Amino acid sequence: MNYAALNAKICAMGARLTDMQGREPIADAANICRYISGKPQRDFVMAMALAAHGADIHYYATQWKRLNRLDKPNRIAIKGILGAEIDLVNILWMYRLKRYHRVTGNATFGHLIPIRYLLSRETTRHMADCISPAALIDEVENSPYAMDFVNISERFMQAGAPTPEQMLAIAIGKRYQSAARRYPNTLAPALAYLQRISR
């Protein structure tokens, strides 16, 4: 598939983004899908737009399965960002479970997405077994995602510092933008655009 027309459309839509901040991702995804010829690619883009305001375990599991239906360049480009997003969301959910509900150990796994990308089974187990949010933060600093939550322990205690949820949104946004620059002839620029307008 030639992505030149799709990338031109995304650039044009991005130029008008400041004027349309309240715009729904579904309408933009429908416009983007007119430039995508393959049904698996259109399904992937539309599912992301539909889940923009409430991604859950089912969404991530379904999108992970849809990756196998995409062509190889799209699969390579999207697997890294979707896998990292899943790992980061799991870390955030573990943080919330520990901070607000005091859930630790095996009870944690029922609330997580059952997919791991860069987090090993052992690392996930150590994070789930942490007693407090501070212990989880220390464990995250020793994980592959340490740079995404850089200085969270010092920043979290300061007034006006970004919350872990905001840090997650920033980290995921950076990963989408990086993938869009690295893989311009895939769906990565379209997904980066949809992710940016859904924040």
N, C-alpha and C positions, 0 to 999 in steps of 0.2 A: 504494500500500500504506500502511496506517496503522501507524505505528511506535510507537504509544503502549503497546501490550501488550509489544512487544519491549523497549522502554526500561524499563518497569516490571520485567520479568523480570531485566534486566541490573542494575538497582539492587538488587533483592533478592539476586541472586547476589553482587554486590559487597559488600553488607553482611555476608555470611557468609564473605567472602574470608579474613579473619584466622584463622578456624577451620579452613580447608581449604587451607593453603599447599601441601601435596603433591599437590594435585588435578591430574588430567590435563586438558589443554585439549580433548582430543577429546570427553570426556564432557560438558563444559560447552558445546562447540560443538553437540553433538547436542541438548542442551536448548534452546539458542538457536534452532536451525533449526526447531524445532516452531512457532515464532512467525513464521517467514518463509514467505510464500506462494510466491514465485517460485523456480524451480529454479536459474536462474543465480546468484541471490543466495545460496542455500543452498550451491551448489558453491563459490563464492568463500570463504565462511566456513569450510566444512569443509577446503578446501585449505590455508587459513592455519593451522588447528588441527593438521592432519597434519604440516605443515612447521615446527612451532614449535621443534623441537629440532635441525633440520638443513636450513635453507633453502640451496638451491644455485642454480646458473644456470638449470636447468630450471624450478624453482619460480617464479622471478621472471619468466622469459619466458612461462610459461603464465598466470600471474596477470595480466600485462600484456595478453595476448590476451583473457582473460576480461573485462577492463574493457569491451570493446566490446559485450559481451552484456548488460551491466547497463543499467538505465534511466538517463536523463540526470542526475537528482540524485545518484544513487550514483556514477556515473562522475565527476562533477565533484568530489565529496567525496573519493573514494578515489584519484583519479589523482595529486593533489598529494602525498599521504603515501606512496603506493607509489613514485612517481617519485623523491621525496627519499630514501626508504629505499634504492632501487637505487643512486642516486648515492653515498650515504654508505657503502654496502657496498663499492662499487667503490673508493672512496678507502681504506677499511680494507684491502681485499685488496691494493691497490698498496703500502700501507705494509708489510704482512706480506711481500710478495714482495721488497721492497727490504731490509728489516731481516733477514729470516731466510734468504732464498735468493739475494740479490744479483742479482735479475732486473731488467733495465732495458730501455728501448726497445720495439721491436716484440714482443719475447717476452712482454711484460706483457699484451698484448691478448687472447691466447689464454686467459687466466685470468679475464677480466672478463666481467660481464654485458653483452651487446651492446645495451644500451639506455641512452640518456642522457636526462635530464630537464632539469635546469638547467645541467649542465656541457656546454659547447660541445665540439665536436670538437678545436678548438685547445687548450682548457684541459686536456682529457683527454690530449692528445698531450704537452703540457708536463709534466704530472704523471708520465706514463709515462717520459719521458726524464730525469727527475731521477735523479741518480747515487746519492744517499743518502737515508735516511729524513728527515734534517734538511732537505734541500733540498725534499722532498715536503711537509713541514710548512710550509715557507715559501710554497710554491705554494698550499697549501690556504688559508692566511691571506689570499690574494688572490682566493679563489673565492667563489661565492654561499653556501658552507657554512662560512664563516669563523667565524660565531657558534656553530656546533655544536661546533667544536673550539677554542673560545676559550682563549687562553693555553696551548695544548698544549705549546709549546716550553719554557716555564718550568715548567709543572706536571709534565711528563714526567720531568724530571731530579730532582724531589724524591721522597724516600722516602714511601710511603703515598699518593701521588697516584693518581688514577684512571688506569687504562691506556687506550689508545686504544679498545680493545674496550668497556670500561665507558662511555667517553664516547659511543661510537656507540649503545649501548643506551639511555643517558639521552636522547640527542638524538632517537632514533626514538620513544621513549616520550612525550616532550614533544609531538612532532608528532601522534601518534595522539590524545593527550588534547586538544590544541588543535582538531583536526578534529572530535572528538566533541562539544565544546562549540559549535563553529561550525555543524555540520550535524547537529542532533539527530534530524531526520526522515529519516535515511539509515542505512546499515549502519555508519557510522563509530563510534558508541558500542559496538556489538558487537565490532568489530575492535579498538578500544582496550582493551576488557575482556580479550579473548583475548591481546593483546600483553602486557598487564600480568601476567596469570597465567603466561605462558610464560617470563618473565624469570628 
